[in-house]
Amino acid sequence: MWSAEGNFLSADVNVFYMKFFKFFSCALLLSGVTLSEAQERRTYSQVHEWRSDYQEDLPEWLFGCQDSFFWGVSDPYLVPDVAREQALQRALFLYALREGVEVRMLQDYFLVTETDYGIDKQSNKLMLLFSLNFKVEGVVYEVLHQHNSRYGEVYVAITVRKDTSGTGCLSGVSEFMQVVKENDKFDTGYRILLNMKASMFDVVDSTFFLNSGNVDVCRIVSRINDEFLYFPKDCYRYRGYPPGEDQEKGRCMQNSFWCAQLESLLFVLSEHVFDAINVKNTGEIYGSQIKELKREVVKDCVRVFMDGCYVRDNRLGIDWRVVGSFN
């Protein structure tokens, strides 16, 4: 994980983390439960078993044309009706992406001086903070397909249309943070978050999903309403589809289909070249070892389309298409 001892974080990042962990601690206190207590209750979780060599066969419609429907995937180890509602909300999240979301991005470039055996060495570091806000209301949806996996996941495909008779609302924020050191993959960290609230479902009113770590460590926290979920890692395998070997490598799926899907989306958005970029050469100095060279700021509205996907060697590849700068 990230460490202040190695001057890995700038002052801005430390402030950001303090605010985040303060919020996360408050959420735990307000829920009235600890993580271990919530997992012991398992109101929404359900044990699922499979052979160690098992590979989930995914439905063909998941890889078909994405123009006419939106699909969503739940966490593993869930009670079926709860998993279905979570999958529906994530499908509506993809609908919100296509309709348009507000994007804010802050990207800082630093020159870092580190002393190793009395010798000063300089290297470049990148800090990226990225967030998108979305809201869905006045729509109705229809479920076209559903698939229940051996892992306790539910996959749904839905059509969505605008209708004034549609009641309820789905809103939320997704955030991505990454810190990268030049030519040192071990000094890299990331944080991926999706937080949603809904008023159109029977059970699931809110969901929280956090995936954070570095090249060695991955930590996943998932919550539905006030309950933290049972979420084992490093144990999910999916059969490749469609046949072929010409696709590029995608995101690793060993921590679930959904985890790989959200990683794929936010990494693609973070690498997108936006039209409205405000660049500032700062030259600000943080302490004696970190100097900020340049800051890029983005505030934009984009639409995100999912044109197709594939699974190969337990890695998920998704063809995301970002259309930017519209109001």
N, C-alpha and C positions, 0 to 999 in steps of 0.2 A: 504494500500500500504506500501511499505518499508519505513522505517524512519531511518535517521541517528541519530536522537535524542536518540533512544534506543540502539545505538551501533549495529544496525542490520547489517550494511555493513562494510566490511573491506575497507582499503584504495584502494585495487585493484578493488573492486566492484565499489567504488565511481568513480574511473577513467574510468571504463568501461561504467558506466551510463553517465558520462559527455560526453564521445565520442559519445554515442548513441543519446542522446538528442540533441547534437550539430548537428549531421548528420540529425536528424529528422527535426530540425528547419530550417536547410538549404534547405531541400527538400520542406518545405512549402514555403519558400521565392522564390525558383527557380520556383515553380509552379505558382506563382503570384496570389494565391487565399488563403483565410483562409478556415478553415474547415466549418464554417457556410455558407460561400458564395458558396463553392463547393456543399454543400448539397442542397442549394436553387436552384441551376441550375438543378441538377438531370438529366443530359444528358443521363447517363447510367442507372439510377434508374427508377423504375416504381412502382406505388402503387398497392399492391395486398391486397385483403380482404378475410376473412374467419370467420366462427363462432368461438366463444371462446372455444368450445368443439371439434373443428375439429382435426382429426389426419390424417396425410398424409399416404396414402397407397403406399408403395414403391414397385417397380417392382421386380418380382422374380429373374430376371437375375442378380440383384445386389448381391444376396446371393449364386449364383451358383459357379461352378468351376472357379477359377481365373487363371488357367494355360494358357488359350488361349487368354485372352484379359485383358485390363486395363480399369478401369473406373474412371471417375472424376466427381466432384460435384461443382457447382458454389455457390456463395453467394446467399442469398435470395434477393428479391426486385429488380431484374435486368430486363432490356429489354431483350427479348428472344435471339436475335442474339448475344448480348454482353455476356449473361450468357453462351451461347453455347461455345463461344470461350474461356471463362475463364475455363469452365469445361474441354475442350479439353486440355488446357495447364496443368491442374492438373492431367489429365490422363497420359500425357507425363511425368510429374513429377514422377508418380509411375513406369513408364517404366524406367526412369533414375535410380530409386532406385534398380530395379532388375538388371540393367546392371552394376551397381557399382558406388559408390560415395565415395569421400574423407571425412573422419571423423577426427575432431580435438576435443579433450576434455581436460578440465582443471578442476580438482576437488580438493578443499582445505578443510581440516578439521581444525576447530578452537576450542580452549578452551576459553570460554568467561566468564569473571568475572563481575557480576553485583551486585550492592549494593541495598538492599531492607530493609528499616528501620534500617540502620546501620549494617546490616549483609551481608557479602560477600557470594554470591552464584555462583557456577561454573556450566556451562552447555556446551555441545558440539553443534557446529553449522557446517553445511555443505554448501559450496558454489560450485555450478556446472555451468560451462560454456561449451556449446556443440554446434558445428556447423558442417554442412555438405555442400559440394560444388558439383554441378552437371552440366552436359552439355549434350544436345541431338542435334545431327546434322547428316546429311546424312541418314535420314529415311523418310518413307512415312507411312501414317496411313489411316485406313478405319473405318468409323463409322458403328458399328453393331446395336446398340440400342440407343434410346434416350427417356427420360422421363421428362416431364415438370410438376413441382409440383405447388400446389396452392399457395405456398409461393414465387413463382417467381424463384425457383431454376431450373437448368437444370442438368440432370444426363445423361452422355454419357458412352458408352462402345466402345472401339476401339481395333483394332489389329494394330500392329506396325511391320514393317520389314525394314531392312537396305537396302538402295538403293542409289547408287551414283547419281541418278537423283533427289533425294530429295534435295530441296533447303530450305534455312532458318536455324535458330538455336534457341534453347531454352536453356537458362542457368540461374543459380540462386544460392542462398544460403539460407539455413534454419538454424535458431539459436534457442537454448533453454537455458534458464537461470533459476536456482532454488536456493533459499536460504531456508534452513530448520533448525529450532531449535529443539533440542532434547526434546521430550515429550511436545511440545507446538505447536499445529497445527495453532494457531492464529498468531504465529510469523513466518509465512511461506509466501514466495512470488515466483512468476514465471513470465516468459516472453517467449512467443512463437512467432516466426517470420518466414515468408516465403516471399522472394523477388525474382521475376522472370522477365526476359526480353525475348522477342520473336521477331523473324523477319519473321514469316511464316503465319501471320494472317492479316485479313483486318482491324480490329478495335483495338484489344487489343495488344498493344506493350509492356506493362509492368504492373505488378500487385504487390501490397504490402499488406500483411496481418499481423496484429499484435494483439495478444491476451495476455493481461497482467493483473495481479491482485494478490489476495490472497484469503483466505477462505471466506471473506465477500464481496469482490469487484471484478468485472470483467470489463475490458475495452477492447473494440474491435475497431480497426481502419482498414478499408479496402479501398484500392485505386486502380483504374484502370487508367492507363496513368497519367494524372495530376488531376484527379477528385476523391475526397473523396466521398465514397458511403454512401447512406442512409442505416443504418444497425440496426434496432431495436433488442433488446435482450429479453431473458426470455419469449419467446412467441411461440416456435416451438414444435410441438408434432408429433411423428411418431408411427404408429401402429406396434406392435411387430411382428417379423418374424425371423425365422420360429417358429412354435409352440414348446413349451417346457419350462421347468423351471430349467434345470440343469446347465445352463451357469453361469459363474461368472459375477459379475457386471462390466459394461463397463463405458465409459465416458458419462457424462450427455449431452443430445442433445438439451436442451432448448435454446441454443444459435446458433442452426443450425447444420445440419448434418456435414458440412465441418469443423466447429469448433471442433466438437467431434472427427472427423477423424484425424485431424492434431495433436490434443492433444494426442490421442492414440499412434500415430506413435512416437512422440518425447519423450514421457514418457517411452515407451518401449526401444527406443535406448539409453536413458540416463541410464537405468538400466541394459543394456547389459554388460556382462563381456568380455572385450576385451583381446586378447592374448598379444598384444604389449603395456604393461603398464609400464611406467617409474615412480617409486616411490621414493620420496625424503622426508626424515625426516628433516624439516627445523628448527624448534624451533624459528622462527622469531617472533618478538613482534611488534604489531602495537598499539602504545599508551600504556597506563597502564592497559588496560582491555582485550585486545585480543591477544592471542598467537597462531600462526599457528603451528599445530602439524605435519601435513603430507600433501604432495601435490602429486597428481597422474596426469600424463600427458599421453595422448594418441594421436597418429597420425597413422591412419590406413585407409584401403580401405575395404568397406563392400558392400555386396549385400543384399537387403531387399525384401522379398517376402510376399505378402498378400495371405494367404491360405484360407481365408473365413471370414465371419462376421455374426453378428446377431443383432437384436434390441429387447430389453426387458425392459419394464417399462421406456420407453423413454431414454434408455441408449444404447450406441453403443459399442459392443464388437468386436474387430478385432483380428484375429490370425496372428500376424506378425512373420516372421521367419527371423532371421539375420544370414547371413553367412559371417564370417570375415576373415581378413588377406589374401588378394589376391592382385596381381598387374597385 
